[in-house]
Every structure is written in structure tokens, then in C-alpha cells.
Amino acid sequence: EQVVGFDGTANHDAELDRIALTKPVRFEAIATGRDDVALLGFTSGTTGIPKATMHFHRDLLIIADGYARDVLGVTPDDVFVGSPPLAFTFGLGGLAIFPLRFGAAATLLENASPANMVEIIETYRATISFTAPTAYRAMLTAMDAGADLSSLRIAVSAGETLPAPVFNDWLAKTGKPILDGIGATEMLHIFISNRLDDLAPGSTGKPVRGYEARIVDEDMKELPRGTVGRLAVRGPTGCRYLADERQRNYVRDGWNLTGDSFVQDEAGYFHFAARSDDMIISAGYNIAGPEVEAALLAHADVLECAVIGVADAERGQIVQAHVVLADGVAPDAETAKRLQDHVKATIAPYKYPRSVTFTPALPKTQTGKIQRFLLRNS
């Protein structure tokens, strides 16, 4: 086999261009079947070593005719913008497959920082944005400085759960909601989502058309509503790892286990609790890290944060918060106590972070997901 570099990051810059110079400009497309592998999507490494996932030609149309048509209602007038690279399936859908399928446009950025996203939205009057919650917080700050994001009709959030404070602040400032959803490289794209006419802060919503989801225990038995358990999903796309023994952990009895802990309420809506390995068990209590993060993010002193469990001889684990403070806030014991008291008052006293660490930045993947495992291993 031969590996050909094509994007300037390889040792042989423009190698593909040079090879193509001697080839005819017309070609016959290879006949492919709907169940032939169309792409290998690599997981982003949020929890460790990336895995290669195989997706078929039919899968690309399925996510367009499912999520993009059903939830986004894409038309040829839409202009997409987003931070995830095309090499990640969140970006592949939002910046290539969806606009191509419905004759819309996409604006592609070499460096999709929140500042550049704001500039692109203003310049091209983008209507649908795809990015992570941390970027929406930064975009809210840009709007305070006078940025005009009024062209956006839909803001899609995925990659991490959307904290209710960010949802509420965005809605108050723009009059339009952020649609939180959960997807996975293994499933190709978003499979549970809020809708424009059916949404709630702190909720991930209901399954996209064609998918089923349920909350199960370790033995794959469905749990009663209101009980935190493992999210299992099945539908027209699914996990196919390339030569990876972790396949048997992800797919059981035909259901995909995403590695997330969720709860389904009585009305059928799914609510994210934590990545299954982000559940913190402290003195017998189950504490979901993202719930503590949402409480901290609601405080004006906090710009970003990540919450993890760290070993403790007395309690098994304690809640530890890694906090990026807003400009001008002192990283001292007084600030830590103020944030601890805020969490106690906002959610529950037993959930407060007994350890607070101030940091200038949090470790993240290319797609903006916080790499909590690096904090745990540090």
C-alpha cells in the first residue's frame, strides 16, 4: 500500500497534486455498493487511544436525510459554519455532507477559533453553526462587545453536554435556542437531539427519526424512568471498529453502548449525567461531574471549568474542580470558598468541590472537547 500526503502537513508537500498532473481529467467512477466502506472516521481520543470506525456509503445519506432534514430543516438558503475539522464526523456532517445534500453553502476555516467564527458569521451571514459549548460561551462574550450574530437561525451544540446556563444566556441574548444533541464517531453523527419546537435547557432531547434509545444496567436490562444508567442506542447507523477488540464492549445484543450515563424522564426526554467514567462516587454518593460544572459556570467568576473525581482515603473519591477564572478574578482561597459556597447553594451541599484548582487553560481535543482523563492522570 502507498500513503500519499495531500494537505501540506505531510513530509511530501503537494505529493497528490504532482501525481495528478500526469492523469487524465476525465474518469469513470468506481461502482460502489451501499454497504461498501466509504470512510474511516477516527475517534478524537477524549478517553484515550483513538479507534478507527467504518461507515458505509448509505450511512452518509442516512445522517443527511435523518438529522439534517428532520431536526435542522436545511434549505438551499442555509450557510453553515463550524469549528470541528472535516476529518471528524461532527464536522464532516455539518460542513460537507449536509450542505452538499441540500444545495446549501458552507464556510470553511483554517483556524476555527471563536473569534474567527464570529467574523465568518458576520461576513457571510451564516445561518447554522456547529461547535462545542465552550465556543458558545466565547461567542457570548463577543456579542457583549458588539458582534452581530443575528443571521444564525440554529446553533447546534455537541461534543460535550450543553450546560443550562449557556443555553439560557444564549437564548436571552439572541432570542434563538442552542440545539443540544449527542452524537458519536461510532454512530457517525447526532442520534438524540432537541428540536426547534421541542427543547429544554439541560436536556439532550429525544432520539432522531429512525433511532431508539434506552437506559440500561450492566446486564443490559432497561432501568425505570428517572434512574441513571448506561445509554444504549440502535438505529440505521452503528459502530463498526476496524480490527479492534473494543468492538465487543461497544456493541451488545445489537445495541450501541456509547460510554455515557444518562437518565430518561417520565416524558421520554434524555438527560446527560456524565461520561460513564466521569461519575464520581464520594462517601457513597453518585455525583455527576457535568452537573457540578454547570453550577460553577453559572457563577460570573468562572470562564471555563472541568470537574473530576480524585482518590481520597476517607471518602473513596472527592470532587475536584479545575477552573479557568474570568479576567480580573484573583486565584486565591477566597475565590475558591466563594465558588464552593455557590455550588452548595445551587445544587446540593454534598456535591461541592472539596478541591479547587485554578488553571490558565484546560486540555482539549482538536474538536474542543475537554480531556478530563489528562487531568485525572496529572
Salt bridges, closest charged atoms under 4 A:
ASP35 OD1 - ARG58 NE 2.58
ASP59 OD2 - HIS55 ND1 3.90
ASP59 OD1 - ARG58 NH1 3.67
ASP59 OD2 - ARG240 NH1 3.08
ASP65 OD1 - ARG69 NH2 3.13
ASP65 OD2 - ARG101 NH2 2.77
ASP70 OD2 - ARG195 NH2 3.34
ASP70 OD1 - ARG209 NH2 2.85
ASP78 OD2 - ARG153 NH2 2.88
ASP144 OD1 - LYS173 NZ 2.33
ASP148 OD2 - ARG125 NH1 3.39
GLU160 OE2 - ARG372 NH1 2.71
GLU212 OE2 - ARG234 NE 2.83
GLU218 OE1 - ARG230 NH1 3.34
GLU222 OE1 - ARG214 NE 3.78
ASP244 OD2 - ARG246 NH2 2.83
ASP260 OD1 - ARG275 NH1 3.30
ASP265 OD2 - HIS271 NE2 2.81
ASP278 OD1 - ARG376 NH1 2.60
GLU291 OE1 - LYS351 NZ 2.75
GLU293 OE2 - ARG372 NE 2.99
ASP301 OD2 - HIS299 ND1 3.75
ASP301 OD2 - ARG338 NH2 2.79
GLU304 OE2 - LYS364 NZ 2.68
ASP341 OD2 - LYS337 NZ 2.70
